[in-house]
Amino acid sequence: MQIQVGYELIYDCPKPTPMMLMLNVHYSRANDIVVPDQITTNPSVPVNTYRDTFGNWCSRVVAPQGQIRIATSGVVNDSGLPEIPVLSARQHEVQELPEDVLVFLLGSRYCETDLLSEIAWRHFSALPAGWALVQGICDFVHNHISFDYMQARSTRTAWEAYNERVGVCRDYAHLAVALCRCMNVPARYCTGYLGDIGMPPPYGPMDFAGWFEAYLGGAWHTFDPRNNIPRIGRILIARGRDATDVAISNTFGPNTLMSFKVFVDEVKTRE
């Protein structure tokens, strides 16, 4: 299967504004890229790229005064198969964990482990360690939060999502990440493309998706408490401690996001 991905973002800036962008398909999918998702801007400005400390591809631009259109379109190969659970993946003792994994046990901007630790142990201490524990956390979060795009809030934390019981995919992921960390399971936040391939209609408006990965059995595994079922065609853009590390854009000056479009479509082949 081939999947076409892309976006169009239009900003209006009252003066030249530096921006940091995280909008390219993750390097771990480099071998799957058929048409590169090269960032284009209108008006044309220099785009400088770099890798951050988490290995994500990032870009820097200076948006001129007025409107700027930032867009891309790429094609990625995909297996076309639903994600496969690894039920036997075991949970590591903390002392066994690699040093580069330890940071994903700690609290972060949107994942307040100090506030949620007692709640986590009360809800999940009876579950078997490993895959069953992480899936149990996903089941809880999936049922605890009601999805409501109209109540999205960029400042909502895991603690607030737990108490407000409403949110969007990033809120589901943040709460699950925090609860996993409370239970000594390293967890990292992910963002990327997730279309409706293989899902029945009706389809909602497309957006970038948020999910997380848990470190079990010596590897990172994908979990998605928002959807909570195996999906087809998930394409990673970035990973980090939480949404702070993987924001699609950081702007250093006043601006207005005038238009935001994301698309994910299966490429239909001729018989």
C-alpha positions in Angstrom: 0.0 0.0 0.0 1.1 3.6 -0.7 -0.2 6.5 1.4 -0.2 10.1 0.3 0.4 12.5 3.2 0.6 16.2 3.5 -0.6 19.5 5.0 -1.2 23.2 4.3 -0.6 25.8 7.0 -1.2 29.5 6.4 0.1 32.0 8.9 -0.3 35.7 9.0 2.6 37.6 10.7 2.6 41.3 11.4 6.4 41.3 11.2 9.2 38.9 10.2 8.8 35.9 12.6 11.3 33.0 13.2 9.6 29.6 13.3 10.7 26.1 14.3 8.8 23.4 12.4 8.5 19.7 13.0 6.6 18.5 10.0 8.6 15.8 8.2 8.1 12.1 8.3 10.3 10.5 10.9 13.7 9.2 9.8 12.7 5.7 11.0 10.4 5.6 7.9 13.1 6.8 5.5 13.2 3.5 3.6 9.4 3.7 3.1 9.4 7.2 1.5 8.5 7.1 -2.2 8.0 10.8 -2.8 9.9 13.0 -0.2 7.7 15.3 1.9 9.9 18.4 1.2 8.6 21.5 2.8 7.6 24.4 0.5 6.8 27.9 1.3 5.0 30.7 -0.5 6.5 33.2 -0.6 9.7 31.3 -0.9 12.1 31.6 2.1 15.2 29.6 3.1 14.4 26.4 5.0 17.2 25.2 7.2 17.0 21.7 8.7 18.5 19.9 11.7 17.9 16.9 14.0 16.9 17.6 17.6 18.0 15.7 20.7 15.2 13.1 20.2 16.3 12.4 16.6 13.3 14.3 15.0 13.7 16.1 11.7 13.2 19.9 12.3 13.2 23.0 10.1 13.8 26.6 10.7 12.3 29.5 8.7 11.8 33.2 9.1 8.3 34.0 8.0 8.1 37.4 6.3 5.6 40.1 7.2 2.1 39.1 5.9 0.9 35.7 5.0 3.0 32.6 4.4 1.9 29.2 3.2 3.8 26.2 4.5 2.9 22.9 2.7 4.1 19.5 1.6 2.9 16.4 -0.1 4.6 13.0 0.1 4.0 9.3 -0.6 5.0 6.6 1.9 5.0 2.8 1.5 3.1 1.0 4.2 2.4 -2.7 4.9 -1.4 -2.1 4.8 -1.7 -4.3 7.8 -3.2 -3.5 11.2 -0.7 -3.1 14.1 0.1 -6.4 15.8 0.1 -6.5 19.7 3.1 -8.2 21.3 1.4 -9.7 24.3 4.5 -11.4 25.5 6.6 -8.2 25.8 7.7 -8.0 29.4 8.2 -5.0 31.7 11.8 -4.3 32.7 13.0 -3.6 36.2 14.1 0.0 36.4 17.7 -1.0 37.1 17.7 -2.9 33.8 16.7 0.0 31.6 19.1 1.6 29.1 20.3 5.1 30.1 18.6 6.7 27.1 15.2 5.3 28.2 15.3 6.6 31.7 14.1 10.1 30.8 10.8 8.6 29.7 10.1 7.5 33.3 10.2 11.1 34.6 7.4 13.7 34.8 7.3 16.4 32.1 5.4 19.6 31.2 2.1 17.8 30.3 2.6 14.6 32.3 2.5 15.2 36.0 3.6 11.9 37.5 3.8 13.5 41.0 0.1 14.3 40.9 -1.0 11.0 39.3 1.2 8.4 41.1 -1.2 7.5 43.9 -4.1 7.3 41.4 -2.1 5.0 39.1 -1.1 2.6 41.8 -4.7 2.5 43.1 -6.1 1.7 39.7 -3.4 -0.6 38.2 -1.3 -2.2 40.8 -3.3 -5.5 40.6 -2.6 -5.8 36.8 0.1 -8.1 35.5 3.3 -6.2 34.6 4.1 -5.8 31.0 1.8 -5.6 28.0 -1.3 -6.3 30.0 -0.5 -3.3 32.3 -0.1 -0.9 29.5 -3.2 -2.1 27.7 -5.1 -1.8 31.0 -4.0 1.8 31.3 -5.1 2.4 27.7 -8.5 0.8 28.3 -9.0 3.0 31.4 -8.0 6.2 29.6 -10.1 5.3 26.6 -13.2 5.0 28.8 -12.4 7.8 31.2 -12.0 10.6 28.6 -14.8 11.7 26.2 -13.5 12.9 22.8 -14.6 16.5 22.0 -12.7 18.4 19.4 -14.6 21.6 20.3 -13.1 21.4 23.8 -9.5 21.1 22.6 -7.0 23.2 24.7 -3.3 23.4 24.0 -2.5 23.9 27.7 -4.5 20.9 29.1 -2.2 18.5 31.0 -2.6 14.9 31.9 -3.8 15.8 35.4 -6.4 18.2 34.0 -7.5 15.6 31.4 -8.0 13.1 34.3 -10.1 15.5 36.2 -12.0 17.2 33.3 -12.6 13.8 31.5 -12.7 15.4 28.1 -10.1 16.1 25.4 -8.6 15.1 22.1 -6.0 12.5 21.1 -3.1 14.4 22.7 -4.9 14.4 26.0 -5.6 10.7 25.9 -1.9 10.1 25.1 -0.6 12.5 27.8 -2.7 10.8 30.5 -1.7 7.3 29.4 2.0 8.3 29.2 1.8 9.8 32.7 0.1 6.7 34.2 2.6 4.4 32.5 5.5 6.3 34.0 3.9 6.2 37.4 3.9 2.4 37.0 7.6 2.4 36.1 6.9 1.8 32.4 8.9 4.2 30.2 6.6 6.0 27.8 7.1 8.6 25.1 4.6 10.8 23.3 4.3 10.5 19.5 2.7 12.6 16.8 2.1 11.9 13.1 -0.4 11.0 10.4 -3.3 8.6 11.0 -6.0 8.5 8.4 -9.2 6.5 8.3 -7.8 3.7 6.1 -9.8 0.5 7.0 -12.3 2.3 9.1 -16.0 2.7 8.4 -17.5 6.2 7.7 -18.4 8.8 8.7 -15.0 10.4 8.8 -14.1 13.5 10.8 -11.9 16.3 9.6 -8.2 15.3 9.4 -5.7 16.5 11.9 -2.3 15.3 13.1 -2.7 12.5 15.5 -1.2 11.8 19.0 -0.4 8.4 20.5 2.4 7.0 22.6 5.1 4.3 22.7 5.9 2.1 25.7 9.2 0.4 26.3 8.6 -3.3 26.9 10.7 -6.3 26.0 13.7 -4.3 24.9 11.8 -2.4 22.3 9.3 0.5 21.8 5.7 -0.5 21.1 2.8 1.7 19.8 -0.3 2.2 21.9 -3.2 4.5 21.1 -5.7 5.1 23.9 -7.8 7.4 21.8 -8.7 4.7 19.3 -7.7 1.7 21.4 -7.7 -0.7 18.4 -5.0 -1.7 15.9 -5.0 0.7 13.0 -3.6 0.8 9.5 -1.3 3.4 8.1 0.1 5.1 11.1 3.0 7.3 10.0 5.3 8.8 12.6 6.5 12.4 12.5 8.1 12.9 15.9 8.7 11.5 19.4 9.4 13.2 22.7 8.6 13.5 26.4 5.3 15.1 25.6 3.7 17.6 23.2 6.2 20.2 24.2 8.9 18.3 22.4 7.0 17.6 19.2 5.0 20.8 18.5 4.4 21.0 14.7 5.4 24.7 15.0 7.0 27.0 17.5 6.7 30.7 16.5 8.7 33.5 18.1 6.5 36.5 17.6 2.8 37.4 17.1 1.0 35.5 14.4 -2.4 34.1 13.4 -3.0 30.6 12.0 -5.3 31.4 9.1 -5.8 27.9 7.7 -4.9 24.4 8.8 -5.4 21.4 6.5 -4.0 17.8 6.9 -4.6 15.0 4.4 -3.9 11.2 4.5 -5.1 9.2 1.5 -4.5 5.7 0.2 -3.0 5.9 -3.3 -5.3 4.0 -5.5 -3.5 1.8 -8.1 -4.9 0.9 -11.4 -5.8 -2.8 -11.9 
